[in-house]
Structure formats: C-alpha cells, structure tokens
Amino acid sequence: MSPRKADTGKVNVGERLASAMALVVLLLIGALALFGPAGVIAWGEDAALLDAHDKRIAELRETKAALENRVRLLDPDNVDPDLGSELVRQNLGVMHPDEYVIELDMADKTAGD
C-alpha cells in the first residue's frame, strides 16, 4: 500500500460516496428509461392508445361521409324525393290513410349477419 493512500483515508470515503451517488443516479436514469412517461413500457401503452384513436378516427370519418351525403341529398335546390318524404313522415307524422307503417328492428338484422 502506498503511503499516500494510507494518509488520505477520508478521500476513500469521499470517492466511495461519489461512486455510490453516481450508481444511484445511473439506476434512476435506467428506471426512468424503463418506467418513465417516455420509457420502454410506455411505448406499448402509447401504441394501444394510438390504435384506439385510429379506430375512432375511422368511425368519425364514416359518420362524416354519411352526414355529407345526407346534406347533399337535402340540397334546397334539388332535394332527394325519398329522403324528403321520409323526413316529413318521421318528423311531422304525416301519412296517407291508405299507408301502413312497418317498423323493422335493425338489431335483429345486424345480429344475423
């Protein structure tokens, strides 16, 4: 053992403390890399959330397309006669005395598909 290291016993404690602190900091950085908000584990959650948002966007695009089609059919200058008749009958309850109303349960139809 060199005489210099024997004389500076407190330096060894300081070096050990610095090494321990560096190890703790590295462990914290590693934990954040795994478990943090942008860590490896969060990537899976983000991917699942992205898939859910993509599905919701697809549903909203379908709904938007259906609404755009309905708006096009209700153009004030050229209303689709079938849609106009359907809306008048549905909203105002207007029908001829010789007409019959047949209600279809769409849930049964889609369940059979």
LINLIN-V441759 format. One record per helix or strand. SS is the DSSP state (~ for helix, > for strand). FROM is the first residue (numbers start at 0). TO is the last residue. If there is no record, write none. Layout:
ss = {SS & SS}
from = {FROM & FROM}
to = {TO & TO}
This chain:
ss = {~ & ~ & ~ & ~ & ~}
from = {2 & 8 & 39 & 80 & 105}
to = {6 & 34 & 72 & 91 & 111}
